[in-house]
Amino acid sequence: MSLDQLPPLRDVIASHDLGAKKSFGQHFLLDLNLTAKIARLAGDMSRDQAIEVGPGPGGLTRAILAEGAASLLAVEMDSRFLGALDEINAASGGRLTVEQGDALEVDETALLTGPGDKVILSNLPYNVGTQLLIKWLQAEPIWWRRAVLMFQREVADRVVAQPGDKAYGRLAVISQSRCQAHLALKIPARAFTPPPKVESAVVVLDPLPEAQQFKDVVALERITASAFGQRRKTLRRSLAQAAGQAATSADALLEEAGLNAGDRAEVIDITGFQSLARAWRAAYDAGRA
């Protein structure tokens, strides 16, 4: 049996008794035309090792393999789906490997040891999508050439937001300090089974050239957590917590970064936050010396 001869996903779900679990944030995408569009966003995968988190009954899994990925590692916590995924593996000629476990704890680089670039494609579980993105952004060096990720629309908007946008915040600053990010596809709630209460969207992230990637993600997280945690306040007031962690003052950090203490976080661009992170790191390290 080949991939295009596999039974419809609804039949697979019924035959294996694979109802979605709310506790795992599961919403299945069964439209194979739509999953094919998502898989194509990764570009040519003929020499790539792909990774998918939360494949469920395998809609996107089939599409990734049908689009020609050299191999695919699927990380699935729910053991109920292993039988359906085994069938996809057989139909793909053995190109699918399934790792049962928590994607937040999996060391992808230890599992993806073969040749070729690495690419991430996933309809991310709603309850861990942001955590997984931060995990992949923190990797040094970034080990993947592209990530094609589906989030709740609200989260997707936060990843691609620009200064001044309502959605602009920590996730935009951290994501865009490491990658180019754009919203590639909007997915209505009715496309899923069961339909979630919100729309979804697919974001494509391409790592910036090595020399342009901001390396100190920890410092950037500290600064943005403080600045956007009290986003209605001026930076002089909102940065007090981060400044205290570095045994300095918000005014000193802002002066070092060349920023206006009376501004609010929402108007500071990516490079401004990077300057603040460098100032924070210098003060933090000096205090520990």
Disulfide bonds with the S-S distance in Angstrom:
none
